Amino acid sequence: MIHLRHLTLNGEIKMDMEIYFPGGKKVDAVYKGFTIKTDQPKHEGGGSTAPEPFSLFLTSIGTCAGIYVLSFCQKRNISTDGLKLILRIEKNQETHMINKIVIEIQVPKDFPDNYKNAIIKTASLCAVTKHLEKPPSINISVKKNSS
């Protein structure tokens, strides 16, 4: 399946993602030629065969920051042995919403001290995080399928 990008009259780029329901509590997305699978945990009626959608949301934050951190080190020929990010989540017990996400960058012991602030700033450039700071509008509609 090929997904096309096209420009609208106002210069915005539109990209489509298709969402499918392959059975049970599974919900899959096809985007840019990749199928991203999700499922619900067994205690919620799913088969626990894939991460639930919210886990993918959190994963996108961590991996996005991670690619910025990785690129930072690679551009400076800094060893990435032992490099990792830890994403910590703090939830409100009443609302069950996340109040805070903390990303800890664990660097090798020979990581140059003079780069600590720079790598933090680099991780904060993550596009996913930037979208949370200025979230897009979400419009939901219904259209009858022609088939």
Sequence and secondary structure as in RCSB ss.txt:
>XXXX:A:sequence
MIHLRHLTLNGEIKMDMEIYFPGGKKVDAVYKGFTIKTDQPKHEGGGSTAPEPFSLFLTSIGTCAGIYVLSFCQK
RNISTDGLKLILRIEKNQETHMINKIVIEIQVPKDFPDNYKNAIIKTASLCAVTKHLEKPPSINISVKKNSS
>XXXX:A:secstr
     EE TTS EE   EEEEEETTEEEEEETTEEEEE   GGGTS  SS  HHHHHHHHHHHHHHHHHHHHHHH
TT   TT EEEEEEEE TTT  EEEEEEEEE  TT  GGGHHHHHHHHTT HHHHHHHS             
